[in-house]
Amino acid sequence: MRTTVVAAGAIVVAAVAAVPFVSGQILEREIRDAIDGYNKRQSFVTASIVSYDRHWNRSQFVTRLSVRDGPE
């Protein structure tokens, strides 16, 4: 009985610890997809990710907006 409780507790702790990491992975993919979609729709200003620092409990990214060269 005690082994089962310890095992269940370890699984819960591991799951709780993994949530920030997994959500950070998903968020990074969503941000990159959103920027790609923006660049496909926008013809005058482009966006790019300069840096993306993902840590266990936080993420930080820097974007750059640039004016495209062209006839506009």
All heavy atoms as TSV, in Angstrom:
chain	resi	resn	atom	element	x	y	z
A	1	MET	N	N	0.828	-1.188	0.000
A	1	MET	CA	C	0.000	0.000	0.000
A	1	MET	C	C	0.880	1.261	0.000
A	1	MET	O	O	0.622	2.186	-0.737
A	1	MET	CB	C	-0.924	-0.052	1.230
A	1	MET	CG	C	-1.760	1.164	1.429
A	1	MET	SD	S	-3.057	1.214	0.187
A	1	MET	CE	C	-3.911	2.644	0.709
A	2	ARG	N	N	1.902	1.273	0.841
A	2	ARG	CA	C	2.765	2.449	0.947
A	2	ARG	C	C	3.519	2.685	-0.361
A	2	ARG	O	O	3.692	3.821	-0.791
A	2	ARG	CB	C	3.738	2.271	2.105
A	2	ARG	CG	C	4.678	3.445	2.283
A	2	ARG	CD	C	5.425	3.350	3.596
A	2	ARG	NE	N	6.575	4.222	3.650
A	2	ARG	CZ	C	6.521	5.518	3.865
A	2	ARG	NH1	N	5.361	6.097	4.037
A	2	ARG	NH2	N	7.613	6.239	3.908
A	3	THR	N	N	3.961	1.616	-1.004
A	3	THR	CA	C	4.668	1.737	-2.274
A	3	THR	C	C	3.772	2.338	-3.344
A	3	THR	O	O	4.211	3.169	-4.144
A	3	THR	CB	C	5.166	0.354	-2.737
A	3	THR	OG1	O	5.926	-0.239	-1.686
A	3	THR	CG2	C	6.011	0.463	-3.972
A	4	THR	N	N	2.525	1.966	-3.346
A	4	THR	CA	C	1.566	2.506	-4.310
A	4	THR	C	C	1.373	3.994	-4.094
A	4	THR	O	O	1.330	4.772	-5.061
A	4	THR	CB	C	0.218	1.778	-4.190
A	4	THR	OG1	O	0.442	0.376	-4.331
A	4	THR	CG2	C	-0.750	2.244	-5.251
A	5	VAL	N	N	1.269	4.422	-2.841
A	5	VAL	CA	C	1.088	5.845	-2.529
A	5	VAL	C	C	2.330	6.635	-2.933
A	5	VAL	O	O	2.219	7.726	-3.521
A	5	VAL	CB	C	0.768	6.031	-1.030
A	5	VAL	CG1	C	0.784	7.501	-0.651
A	5	VAL	CG2	C	-0.565	5.397	-0.680
A	6	VAL	N	N	3.487	6.107	-2.660
A	6	VAL	CA	C	4.736	6.786	-3.036
A	6	VAL	C	C	4.855	6.873	-4.561
A	6	VAL	O	O	5.225	7.917	-5.103
A	6	VAL	CB	C	5.955	6.059	-2.422
A	6	VAL	CG1	C	7.257	6.613	-2.983
A	6	VAL	CG2	C	5.932	6.169	-0.906
A	7	ALA	N	N	4.525	5.804	-5.248
A	7	ALA	CA	C	4.587	5.811	-6.706
A	7	ALA	C	C	3.593	6.811	-7.295
A	7	ALA	O	O	3.922	7.561	-8.216
A	7	ALA	CB	C	4.319	4.416	-7.252
A	8	ALA	N	N	2.400	6.834	-6.758
A	8	ALA	CA	C	1.396	7.792	-7.237
A	8	ALA	C	C	1.846	9.222	-6.952
A	8	ALA	O	O	1.677	10.117	-7.796
A	8	ALA	CB	C	0.052	7.513	-6.579
A	9	GLY	N	N	2.423	9.449	-5.801
A	9	GLY	CA	C	2.937	10.781	-5.475
A	9	GLY	C	C	4.058	11.204	-6.407
A	9	GLY	O	O	4.114	12.357	-6.836
A	10	ALA	N	N	4.943	10.279	-6.729
A	10	ALA	CA	C	6.041	10.585	-7.655
A	10	ALA	C	C	5.514	10.913	-9.044
A	10	ALA	O	O	6.019	11.820	-9.711
A	10	ALA	CB	C	7.003	9.410	-7.715
A	11	ILE	N	N	4.501	10.206	-9.489
A	11	ILE	CA	C	3.903	10.478	-10.800
A	11	ILE	C	C	3.256	11.853	-10.816
A	11	ILE	O	O	3.412	12.611	-11.783
A	11	ILE	CB	C	2.891	9.376	-11.164
A	11	ILE	CG1	C	3.634	8.070	-11.447
A	11	ILE	CG2	C	2.034	9.782	-12.363
A	11	ILE	CD1	C	2.735	6.866	-11.605
A	12	VAL	N	N	2.566	12.213	-9.752
A	12	VAL	CA	C	1.926	13.536	-9.673
A	12	VAL	C	C	2.977	14.634	-9.671
A	12	VAL	O	O	2.846	15.638	-10.380
A	12	VAL	CB	C	1.016	13.624	-8.427
A	12	VAL	CG1	C	0.580	15.050	-8.171
A	12	VAL	CG2	C	-0.182	12.705	-8.577
A	13	VAL	N	N	4.042	14.473	-8.893
A	13	VAL	CA	C	5.104	15.477	-8.844
A	13	VAL	C	C	5.770	15.620	-10.214
A	13	VAL	O	O	6.020	16.740	-10.677
A	13	VAL	CB	C	6.141	15.117	-7.755
A	13	VAL	CG1	C	7.390	15.973	-7.875
A	13	VAL	CG2	C	5.516	15.273	-6.372
A	14	ALA	N	N	6.031	14.520	-10.883
A	14	ALA	CA	C	6.647	14.570	-12.213
A	14	ALA	C	C	5.726	15.263	-13.221
A	14	ALA	O	O	6.183	16.055	-14.044
A	14	ALA	CB	C	6.994	13.166	-12.685
A	15	ALA	N	N	4.442	14.974	-13.140
A	15	ALA	CA	C	3.492	15.608	-14.058
A	15	ALA	C	C	3.418	17.104	-13.823
A	15	ALA	O	O	3.410	17.897	-14.772
A	15	ALA	CB	C	2.115	14.968	-13.904
A	16	VAL	N	N	3.382	17.521	-12.575
A	16	VAL	CA	C	3.321	18.951	-12.254
A	16	VAL	C	C	4.602	19.650	-12.688
A	16	VAL	O	O	4.569	20.775	-13.192
A	16	VAL	CB	C	3.055	19.149	-10.742
A	16	VAL	CG1	C	3.257	20.596	-10.331
A	16	VAL	CG2	C	1.647	18.685	-10.385
A	17	ALA	N	N	5.729	18.994	-12.540
A	17	ALA	CA	C	6.998	19.583	-12.956
A	17	ALA	C	C	7.101	19.673	-14.480
A	17	ALA	O	O	7.755	20.573	-15.005
A	17	ALA	CB	C	8.158	18.764	-12.402
A	18	ALA	N	N	6.461	18.777	-15.199
A	18	ALA	CA	C	6.551	18.754	-16.655
A	18	ALA	C	C	5.631	19.768	-17.330
A	18	ALA	O	O	5.877	20.163	-18.467
A	18	ALA	CB	C	6.238	17.364	-17.179
A	19	VAL	N	N	4.593	20.210	-16.647
A	19	VAL	CA	C	3.612	21.120	-17.263
A	19	VAL	C	C	4.255	22.412	-17.761
A	19	VAL	O	O	4.019	22.803	-18.909
A	19	VAL	CB	C	2.435	21.393	-16.301
A	19	VAL	CG1	C	1.597	22.556	-16.766
A	19	VAL	CG2	C	1.586	20.142	-16.166
A	20	PRO	N	N	5.078	23.127	-16.976
A	20	PRO	CA	C	5.690	24.347	-17.520
A	20	PRO	C	C	6.578	24.086	-18.730
A	20	PRO	O	O	6.587	24.870	-19.677
A	20	PRO	CB	C	6.508	24.898	-16.351
A	20	PRO	CG	C	5.918	24.304	-15.143
A	20	PRO	CD	C	5.406	22.961	-15.563
A	21	PHE	N	N	7.309	22.989	-18.723
A	21	PHE	CA	C	8.187	22.671	-19.847
A	21	PHE	C	C	7.389	22.399	-21.114
A	21	PHE	O	O	7.675	22.947	-22.180
A	21	PHE	CB	C	9.058	21.458	-19.505
A	21	PHE	CG	C	9.941	21.036	-20.639
A	21	PHE	CD1	C	11.077	21.741	-20.939
A	21	PHE	CD2	C	9.614	19.934	-21.417
A	21	PHE	CE1	C	11.894	21.364	-21.998
A	21	PHE	CE2	C	10.419	19.545	-22.468
A	21	PHE	CZ	C	11.562	20.261	-22.759
A	22	VAL	N	N	6.367	21.589	-21.001
A	22	VAL	CA	C	5.544	21.234	-22.160
A	22	VAL	C	C	4.786	22.455	-22.672
A	22	VAL	O	O	4.725	22.696	-23.881
A	22	VAL	CB	C	4.587	20.078	-21.814
A	22	VAL	CG1	C	3.595	19.832	-22.940
A	22	VAL	CG2	C	5.372	18.814	-21.522
A	23	SER	N	N	4.236	23.241	-21.770
A	23	SER	CA	C	3.507	24.434	-22.221
A	23	SER	C	C	4.456	25.438	-22.865
A	23	SER	O	O	4.077	26.139	-23.805
A	23	SER	CB	C	2.740	25.066	-21.060
A	23	SER	OG	O	3.629	25.525	-20.064
A	24	GLY	N	N	5.700	25.508	-22.410
A	24	GLY	CA	C	6.688	26.376	-23.052
A	24	GLY	C	C	7.010	25.916	-24.460
A	24	GLY	O	O	7.171	26.735	-25.363
A	25	GLN	N	N	7.111	24.605	-24.665
A	25	GLN	CA	C	7.343	24.062	-26.005
A	25	GLN	C	C	6.187	24.413	-26.937
A	25	GLN	O	O	6.394	24.834	-28.077
A	25	GLN	CB	C	7.480	22.533	-25.937
A	25	GLN	CG	C	8.692	22.046	-25.207
A	25	GLN	CD	C	9.918	22.028	-26.096
A	25	GLN	OE1	O	9.840	22.215	-27.302
A	25	GLN	NE2	N	11.053	21.810	-25.488
A	26	ILE	N	N	4.970	24.233	-26.438
A	26	ILE	CA	C	3.783	24.516	-27.250
A	26	ILE	C	C	3.694	26.003	-27.553
A	26	ILE	O	O	3.409	26.398	-28.691
A	26	ILE	CB	C	2.519	24.017	-26.530
A	26	ILE	CG1	C	2.544	22.486	-26.451
A	26	ILE	CG2	C	1.252	24.510	-27.224
A	26	ILE	CD1	C	1.487	21.896	-25.538
A	27	LEU	N	N	3.960	26.846	-26.565
A	27	LEU	CA	C	3.883	28.292	-26.763
A	27	LEU	C	C	4.905	28.766	-27.788
A	27	LEU	O	O	4.591	29.606	-28.639
A	27	LEU	CB	C	4.087	29.018	-25.434
A	27	LEU	CG	C	3.977	30.531	-25.492
A	27	LEU	CD1	C	2.571	30.945	-25.930
A	27	LEU	CD2	C	4.314	31.127	-24.151
A	28	GLU	N	N	6.113	28.231	-27.743
A	28	GLU	CA	C	7.125	28.633	-28.717
A	28	GLU	C	C	6.685	28.287	-30.135
A	28	GLU	O	O	6.808	29.094	-31.058
A	28	GLU	CB	C	8.466	27.970	-28.418
A	28	GLU	CG	C	9.543	28.380	-29.405
A	28	GLU	CD	C	10.896	27.751	-29.131
A	28	GLU	OE1	O	10.996	26.927	-28.203
A	28	GLU	OE2	O	11.839	28.090	-29.862
A	29	ARG	N	N	6.152	27.088	-30.319
A	29	ARG	CA	C	5.670	26.689	-31.646
A	29	ARG	C	C	4.533	27.595	-32.109
A	29	ARG	O	O	4.491	28.015	-33.273
A	29	ARG	CB	C	5.230	25.230	-31.623
A	29	ARG	CG	C	4.865	24.703	-32.994
A	29	ARG	CD	C	4.486	23.234	-32.986
A	29	ARG	NE	N	3.285	23.033	-32.186
A	29	ARG	CZ	C	3.181	22.164	-31.176
A	29	ARG	NH1	N	4.196	21.426	-30.841
A	29	ARG	NH2	N	2.059	22.044	-30.528
A	30	GLU	N	N	3.610	27.930	-31.199
A	30	GLU	CA	C	2.485	28.800	-31.566
A	30	GLU	C	C	2.962	30.203	-31.936
A	30	GLU	O	O	2.452	30.804	-32.883
A	30	GLU	CB	C	1.487	28.879	-30.403
A	30	GLU	CG	C	0.744	27.595	-30.144
A	30	GLU	CD	C	-0.182	27.222	-31.288
A	30	GLU	OE1	O	-0.805	28.118	-31.882
A	30	GLU	OE2	O	-0.265	26.024	-31.601
A	31	ILE	N	N	3.939	30.724	-31.212
A	31	ILE	CA	C	4.464	32.059	-31.521
A	31	ILE	C	C	5.155	32.055	-32.876
A	31	ILE	O	O	4.954	32.968	-33.687
A	31	ILE	CB	C	5.415	32.529	-30.406
A	31	ILE	CG1	C	4.606	32.863	-29.157
A	31	ILE	CG2	C	6.226	33.744	-30.842
A	31	ILE	CD1	C	5.437	33.129	-27.931
A	32	ARG	N	N	5.953	31.047	-33.136
A	32	ARG	CA	C	6.637	30.982	-34.434
A	32	ARG	C	C	5.631	30.837	-35.587
A	32	ARG	O	O	5.786	31.462	-36.632
A	32	ARG	CB	C	7.644	29.846	-34.447
A	32	ARG	CG	C	8.841	30.119	-33.551
A	32	ARG	CD	C	9.929	29.076	-33.713
A	32	ARG	NE	N	10.989	29.265	-32.750
A	32	ARG	CZ	C	11.996	30.133	-32.893
A	32	ARG	NH1	N	12.061	30.877	-33.978
A	32	ARG	NH2	N	12.935	30.245	-31.969
A	33	ASP	N	N	4.590	30.045	-35.389
A	33	ASP	CA	C	3.551	29.909	-36.419
A	33	ASP	C	C	2.810	31.226	-36.616
A	33	ASP	O	O	2.482	31.593	-37.751
A	33	ASP	CB	C	2.561	28.808	-36.043
A	33	ASP	CG	C	3.157	27.417	-36.149
A	33	ASP	OD1	O	4.247	27.277	-36.767
A	33	ASP	OD2	O	2.558	26.473	-35.595
A	34	ALA	N	N	2.537	31.943	-35.540
A	34	ALA	CA	C	1.843	33.231	-35.648
A	34	ALA	C	C	2.684	34.252	-36.399
A	34	ALA	O	O	2.166	35.001	-37.242
A	34	ALA	CB	C	1.486	33.761	-34.262
A	35	ILE	N	N	3.968	34.280	-36.145
A	35	ILE	CA	C	4.846	35.213	-36.861
A	35	ILE	C	C	4.945	34.835	-38.333
A	35	ILE	O	O	4.922	35.706	-39.206
A	35	ILE	CB	C	6.225	35.274	-36.186
A	35	ILE	CG1	C	6.093	36.052	-34.871
A	35	ILE	CG2	C	7.260	35.924	-37.095
A	35	ILE	CD1	C	7.352	36.152	-34.065
A	36	ASP	N	N	5.033	33.550	-38.636
A	36	ASP	CA	C	5.044	33.122	-40.038
A	36	ASP	C	C	3.753	33.516	-40.745
A	36	ASP	O	O	3.775	33.988	-41.878
A	36	ASP	CB	C	5.248	31.612	-40.137
A	36	ASP	CG	C	6.659	31.191	-39.775
A	36	ASP	OD1	O	7.564	32.052	-39.775
A	36	ASP	OD2	O	6.845	29.991	-39.479
A	37	GLY	N	N	2.619	33.331	-40.082
A	37	GLY	CA	C	1.334	33.736	-40.655
A	37	GLY	C	C	1.249	35.238	-40.863
A	37	GLY	O	O	0.733	35.703	-41.882
A	38	TYR	N	N	1.767	35.992	-39.910
A	38	TYR	CA	C	1.784	37.451	-40.044
A	38	TYR	C	C	2.617	37.865	-41.249
A	38	TYR	O	O	2.205	38.722	-42.033
A	38	TYR	CB	C	2.352	38.088	-38.768
A	38	TYR	CG	C	2.613	39.563	-38.892
A	38	TYR	CD1	C	1.574	40.476	-38.774
A	38	TYR	CD2	C	3.896	40.041	-39.156
A	38	TYR	CE1	C	1.808	41.829	-38.904
A	38	TYR	CE2	C	4.133	41.396	-39.282
A	38	TYR	CZ	C	3.097	42.285	-39.160
A	38	TYR	OH	O	3.321	43.628	-39.291
A	39	ASN	N	N	3.792	37.263	-41.412
A	39	ASN	CA	C	4.657	37.621	-42.532
A	39	ASN	C	C	4.033	37.256	-43.874
A	39	ASN	O	O	4.267	37.939	-44.867
A	39	ASN	CB	C	6.020	36.949	-42.384
A	39	ASN	CG	C	6.845	37.576	-41.279
A	39	ASN	OD1	O	6.662	38.740	-40.938
A	39	ASN	ND2	N	7.748	36.800	-40.705
A	40	LYS	N	N	3.219	36.215	-43.930
A	40	LYS	CA	C	2.551	35.848	-45.181
A	40	LYS	C	C	1.434	36.838	-45.527
A	40	LYS	O	O	1.180	37.094	-46.699
A	40	LYS	CB	C	1.985	34.435	-45.083
A	40	LYS	CG	C	3.049	33.372	-45.095
A	40	LYS	CD	C	2.467	31.990	-44.930
A	40	LYS	CE	C	3.585	30.961	-44.858
A	40	LYS	NZ	N	3.082	29.619	-44.556
A	41	ARG	N	N	0.772	37.383	-44.511
A	41	ARG	CA	C	-0.327	38.327	-44.746
A	41	ARG	C	C	0.166	39.745	-44.948
A	41	ARG	O	O	-0.463	40.536	-45.654
A	41	ARG	CB	C	-1.299	38.318	-43.567
A	41	ARG	CG	C	-2.108	37.061	-43.434
A	41	ARG	CD	C	-3.165	37.195	-42.359
A	41	ARG	NE	N	-2.659	37.719	-41.108
A	41	ARG	CZ	C	-2.157	37.000	-40.101
A	41	ARG	NH1	N	-2.073	35.689	-40.229
A	41	ARG	NH2	N	-1.750	37.568	-38.994
A	42	GLN	N	N	1.251	40.115	-44.348
A	42	GLN	CA	C	1.742	41.488	-44.344
A	42	GLN	C	C	2.806	41.644	-45.424
A	42	GLN	O	O	3.752	40.871	-45.479
A	42	GLN	CB	C	2.344	41.799	-42.970
A	42	GLN	CG	C	2.851	43.189	-42.780
A	42	GLN	CD	C	1.800	44.240	-42.916
A	42	GLN	OE1	O	1.710	44.868	-43.962
A	42	GLN	NE2	N	1.014	44.430	-41.901
A	43	SER	N	N	2.661	42.665	-46.264
A	43	SER	CA	C	3.642	42.836	-47.327
A	43	SER	C	C	4.634	43.964	-47.049
A	43	SER	O	O	5.655	44.049	-47.716
A	43	SER	CB	C	2.926	43.124	-48.648
A	43	SER	OG	O	2.237	44.351	-48.565
A	44	PHE	N	N	4.371	44.802	-46.070
A	44	PHE	CA	C	5.221	45.972	-45.846
A	44	PHE	C	C	6.165	45.792	-44.654
A	44	PHE	O	O	7.320	46.180	-44.705
A	44	PHE	CB	C	4.339	47.206	-45.643
A	44	PHE	CG	C	5.099	48.492	-45.542
A	44	PHE	CD1	C	5.865	48.941	-46.604
A	44	PHE	CD2	C	5.059	49.245	-44.389
A	44	PHE	CE1	C	6.575	50.122	-46.515
A	44	PHE	CE2	C	5.757	50.425	-44.294
A	44	PHE	CZ	C	6.523	50.873	-45.361
A	45	VAL	N	N	5.696	45.195	-43.587
A	45	VAL	CA	C	6.494	45.016	-42.371
A	45	VAL	C	C	6.629	43.522	-42.089
A	45	VAL	O	O	5.650	42.792	-42.140
A	45	VAL	CB	C	5.821	45.723	-41.165
A	45	VAL	CG1	C	6.610	45.471	-39.901
A	45	VAL	CG2	C	5.672	47.205	-41.429
A	46	THR	N	N	7.845	43.080	-41.819
A	46	THR	CA	C	8.066	41.680	-41.469
A	46	THR	C	C	8.479	41.578	-40.004
A	46	THR	O	O	9.077	42.494	-39.454
A	46	THR	CB	C	9.169	41.042	-42.332
A	46	THR	OG1	O	10.382	41.748	-42.140
A	46	THR	CG2	C	8.785	41.048	-43.791
A	47	ALA	N	N	8.163	40.462	-39.413
A	47	ALA	CA	C	8.534	40.195	-38.028
A	47	ALA	C	C	9.452	38.990	-37.988
A	47	ALA	O	O	9.328	38.074	-38.800
A	47	ALA	CB	C	7.285	39.931	-37.191
A	48	SER	N	N	10.376	38.999	-37.058
A	48	SER	CA	C	11.261	37.846	-36.874
A	48	SER	C	C	11.615	37.733	-35.394
A	48	SER	O	O	11.589	38.719	-34.667
A	48	SER	CB	C	12.533	37.984	-37.718
A	48	SER	OG	O	13.247	39.135	-37.324
A	49	ILE	N	N	11.933	36.529	-34.985
A	49	ILE	CA	C	12.351	36.308	-33.612
A	49	ILE	C	C	13.866	36.435	-33.558
A	49	ILE	O	O	14.578	35.720	-34.259
A	49	ILE	CB	C	11.905	34.921	-33.113
A	49	ILE	CG1	C	10.381	34.870	-33.047
A	49	ILE	CG2	C	12.512	34.619	-31.749
A	49	ILE	CD1	C	9.827	33.538	-32.612
A	50	VAL	N	N	14.338	37.369	-32.744
A	50	VAL	CA	C	15.772	37.577	-32.586
A	50	VAL	C	C	16.340	36.534	-31.632
A	50	VAL	O	O	17.365	35.921	-31.903
A	50	VAL	CB	C	16.060	39.001	-32.063
A	50	VAL	CG1	C	17.536	39.193	-31.800
A	50	VAL	CG2	C	15.536	40.038	-33.039
A	51	SER	N	N	15.661	36.340	-30.514
A	51	SER	CA	C	16.101	35.322	-29.557
A	51	SER	C	C	14.892	34.774	-28.818
A	51	SER	O	O	13.901	35.480	-28.622
A	51	SER	CB	C	17.108	35.899	-28.565
A	51	SER	OG	O	16.482	36.866	-27.747
A	52	TYR	N	N	14.966	33.536	-28.439
A	52	TYR	CA	C	13.911	32.880	-27.667
A	52	TYR	C	C	14.596	32.057	-26.586
A	52	TYR	O	O	15.269	31.073	-26.878
A	52	TYR	CB	C	13.054	31.976	-28.549
A	52	TYR	CG	C	11.743	31.595	-27.901
A	52	TYR	CD1	C	10.566	32.190	-28.302
A	52	TYR	CD2	C	11.691	30.665	-26.878
A	52	TYR	CE1	C	9.365	31.862	-27.705
A	52	TYR	CE2	C	10.502	30.324	-26.271
A	52	TYR	CZ	C	9.334	30.935	-26.692
A	52	TYR	OH	O	8.149	30.607	-26.086
A	53	ASP	N	N	14.467	32.511	-25.344
A	53	ASP	CA	C	15.070	31.818	-24.204
A	53	ASP	C	C	13.961	31.140	-23.417
A	53	ASP	O	O	13.141	31.798	-22.795
A	53	ASP	CB	C	15.824	32.799	-23.311
A	53	ASP	CG	C	16.981	33.460	-24.028
A	53	ASP	OD1	O	17.631	32.776	-24.832
A	53	ASP	OD2	O	17.228	34.657	-23.790
A	54	ARG	N	N	13.944	29.831	-23.459
A	54	ARG	CA	C	12.937	29.075	-22.738
A	54	ARG	C	C	13.605	28.409	-21.546
A	54	ARG	O	O	14.611	27.723	-21.684
A	54	ARG	CB	C	12.304	28.024	-23.646
A	54	ARG	CG	C	11.136	27.310	-23.007
A	54	ARG	CD	C	10.502	26.293	-23.944
A	54	ARG	NE	N	11.455	25.288	-24.374
A	54	ARG	CZ	C	11.926	25.188	-25.608
A	54	ARG	NH1	N	11.521	25.999	-26.545
A	54	ARG	NH2	N	12.789	24.253	-25.911
A	55	HIS	N	N	13.048	28.633	-20.391
A	55	HIS	CA	C	13.554	28.029	-19.162
A	55	HIS	C	C	12.451	27.178	-18.557
A	55	HIS	O	O	11.345	27.096	-19.090
A	55	HIS	CB	C	14.005	29.118	-18.185
A	55	HIS	CG	C	15.081	29.990	-18.752
A	55	HIS	ND1	N	16.394	29.614	-18.804
A	55	HIS	CD2	C	15.026	31.221	-19.322
A	55	HIS	CE1	C	17.113	30.573	-19.365
A	55	HIS	NE2	N	16.296	31.558	-19.697
A	56	TRP	N	N	12.728	26.570	-17.423
A	56	TRP	CA	C	11.763	25.664	-16.811
A	56	TRP	C	C	10.474	26.383	-16.427
A	56	TRP	O	O	9.389	25.881	-16.657
A	56	TRP	CB	C	12.373	25.006	-15.572
A	56	TRP	CG	C	11.417	24.101	-14.889
A	56	TRP	CD1	C	11.057	22.848	-15.289
A	56	TRP	CD2	C	10.650	24.378	-13.719
A	56	TRP	NE1	N	10.132	22.322	-14.430
A	56	TRP	CE2	C	9.865	23.252	-13.456
A	56	TRP	CE3	C	10.571	25.463	-12.861
A	56	TRP	CZ2	C	9.007	23.180	-12.376
A	56	TRP	CZ3	C	9.713	25.397	-11.785
A	56	TRP	CH2	C	8.951	24.258	-11.555
A	57	ASN	N	N	10.566	27.566	-15.862
A	57	ASN	CA	C	9.364	28.231	-15.364
A	57	ASN	C	C	9.060	29.560	-16.040
A	57	ASN	O	O	8.143	30.262	-15.629
A	57	ASN	CB	C	9.469	28.443	-13.852
A	57	ASN	CG	C	10.648	29.313	-13.472
A	57	ASN	OD1	O	11.502	29.598	-14.300
A	57	ASN	ND2	N	10.703	29.722	-12.222
A	58	ARG	N	N	9.805	29.933	-17.075
A	58	ARG	CA	C	9.503	31.173	-17.790
A	58	ARG	C	C	10.110	31.116	-19.183
A	58	ARG	O	O	11.019	30.328	-19.436
A	58	ARG	CB	C	10.033	32.391	-17.043
A	58	ARG	CG	C	11.534	32.482	-17.022
A	58	ARG	CD	C	12.036	33.753	-16.355
A	58	ARG	NE	N	13.477	33.733	-16.287
A	58	ARG	CZ	C	14.278	34.147	-17.271
A	58	ARG	NH1	N	13.757	34.628	-18.384
A	58	ARG	NH2	N	15.573	34.082	-17.151
A	59	SER	N	N	9.584	31.958	-20.042
A	59	SER	CA	C	10.128	32.100	-21.385
A	59	SER	C	C	10.240	33.580	-21.699
A	59	SER	O	O	9.443	34.382	-21.238
A	59	SER	CB	C	9.219	31.435	-22.418
A	59	SER	OG	O	9.179	30.051	-22.214
A	60	GLN	N	N	11.232	33.918	-22.488
A	60	GLN	CA	C	11.429	35.309	-22.878
A	60	GLN	C	C	11.878	35.317	-24.333
A	60	GLN	O	O	12.764	34.558	-24.724
A	60	GLN	CB	C	12.494	35.949	-21.998
A	60	GLN	CG	C	12.775	37.381	-22.316
A	60	GLN	CD	C	13.810	37.966	-21.351
A	60	GLN	OE1	O	14.328	37.284	-20.479
A	60	GLN	NE2	N	14.095	39.218	-21.523
A	61	PHE	N	N	11.236	36.167	-25.139
A	61	PHE	CA	C	11.661	36.247	-26.527
A	61	PHE	C	C	11.673	37.696	-26.977
A	61	PHE	O	O	10.983	38.550	-26.427
A	61	PHE	CB	C	10.789	35.381	-27.444
A	61	PHE	CG	C	9.348	35.796	-27.517
A	61	PHE	CD1	C	8.906	36.604	-28.539
A	61	PHE	CD2	C	8.449	35.350	-26.572
A	61	PHE	CE1	C	7.575	36.972	-28.615
A	61	PHE	CE2	C	7.127	35.715	-26.633
A	61	PHE	CZ	C	6.683	36.526	-27.658
A	62	VAL	N	N	12.521	37.959	-27.958
A	62	VAL	CA	C	12.676	39.296	-28.520
A	62	VAL	C	C	12.335	39.197	-29.995
A	62	VAL	O	O	12.839	38.316	-30.695
A	62	VAL	CB	C	14.116	39.817	-28.331
A	62	VAL	CG1	C	14.295	41.170	-28.987
A	62	VAL	CG2	C	14.479	39.865	-26.860
A	63	THR	N	N	11.481	40.097	-30.449
A	63	THR	CA	C	11.120	40.118	-31.865
A	63	THR	C	C	11.647	41.390	-32.507
A	63	THR	O	O	11.885	42.398	-31.839
A	63	THR	CB	C	9.601	40.046	-32.070
A	63	THR	OG1	O	8.996	41.133	-31.396
A	63	THR	CG2	C	9.040	38.751	-31.548
A	64	ARG	N	N	11.798	41.328	-33.813
A	64	ARG	CA	C	12.235	42.493	-34.580
A	64	ARG	C	C	11.226	42.724	-35.697
A	64	ARG	O	O	10.834	41.787	-36.396
A	64	ARG	CB	C	13.613	42.241	-35.180
A	64	ARG	CG	C	14.062	43.383	-36.096
A	64	ARG	CD	C	15.405	43.114	-36.728
A	64	ARG	NE	N	16.404	43.042	-35.671
A	64	ARG	CZ	C	17.437	42.216	-35.677
A	64	ARG	NH1	N	17.610	41.379	-36.680
A	64	ARG	NH2	N	18.305	42.193	-34.699
A	65	LEU	N	N	10.809	43.961	-35.843
A	65	LEU	CA	C	9.955	44.357	-36.960
A	65	LEU	C	C	10.815	45.116	-37.956
A	65	LEU	O	O	11.535	46.036	-37.580
A	65	LEU	CB	C	8.800	45.237	-36.487
A	65	LEU	CG	C	7.819	44.586	-35.520
A	65	LEU	CD1	C	6.801	45.608	-35.041
A	65	LEU	CD2	C	7.132	43.409	-36.164
A	66	SER	N	N	10.737	44.737	-39.215
A	66	SER	CA	C	11.542	45.362	-40.261
A	66	SER	C	C	10.653	45.782	-41.414
A	66	SER	O	O	9.687	45.102	-41.740
A	66	SER	CB	C	12.590	44.386	-40.789
A	66	SER	OG	O	13.411	43.913	-39.758
A	67	VAL	N	N	11.018	46.891	-42.040
A	67	VAL	CA	C	10.318	47.343	-43.239
A	67	VAL	C	C	10.970	46.668	-44.443
A	67	VAL	O	O	12.182	46.695	-44.599
A	67	VAL	CB	C	10.383	48.878	-43.371
A	67	VAL	CG1	C	9.722	49.341	-44.659
A	67	VAL	CG2	C	9.764	49.547	-42.172
A	68	ARG	N	N	10.148	46.042	-45.267
A	68	ARG	CA	C	10.663	45.365	-46.449
A	68	ARG	C	C	11.059	46.384	-47.501
A	68	ARG	O	O	10.431	47.417	-47.679
A	68	ARG	CB	C	9.612	44.440	-47.046
A	68	ARG	CG	C	9.407	43.205	-46.267
A	68	ARG	CD	C	8.493	42.259	-47.012
A	68	ARG	NE	N	8.243	41.085	-46.196
A	68	ARG	CZ	C	7.383	40.155	-46.494
A	68	ARG	NH1	N	6.668	40.259	-47.590
A	68	ARG	NH2	N	7.208	39.129	-45.710
A	69	ASP	N	N	12.086	46.053	-48.237
A	69	ASP	CA	C	12.444	46.856	-49.405
A	69	ASP	C	C	11.515	46.463	-50.533
A	69	ASP	O	O	11.199	45.307	-50.723
A	69	ASP	CB	C	13.886	46.582	-49.834
A	69	ASP	CG	C	14.878	47.034	-48.761
A	69	ASP	OD1	O	14.545	47.965	-48.011
A	69	ASP	OD2	O	15.976	46.457	-48.698
A	70	GLY	N	N	11.057	47.436	-51.257
A	70	GLY	CA	C	10.177	47.126	-52.369
A	70	GLY	C	C	9.521	48.359	-52.908
A	70	GLY	O	O	9.885	49.481	-52.573
A	71	PRO	N	N	8.521	48.172	-53.751
A	71	PRO	CA	C	7.893	49.304	-54.416
A	71	PRO	C	C	7.046	50.169	-53.496
A	71	PRO	O	O	6.708	51.282	-53.853
A	71	PRO	CB	C	7.024	48.651	-55.503
A	71	PRO	CG	C	6.757	47.279	-54.985
A	71	PRO	CD	C	7.975	46.901	-54.194
A	72	GLU	N	N	6.667	49.683	-52.313
A	72	GLU	CA	C	5.788	50.479	-51.464
A	72	GLU	C	C	6.485	51.690	-50.946
A	72	GLU	O	O	7.296	51.894	-50.245
A	72	GLU	CB	C	5.230	49.643	-50.323
A	72	GLU	CG	C	4.191	48.724	-50.833
A	72	GLU	CD	C	4.532	47.278	-50.568
A	72	GLU	OE1	O	5.602	46.842	-50.938
A	72	GLU	OE2	O	3.691	46.602	-49.985
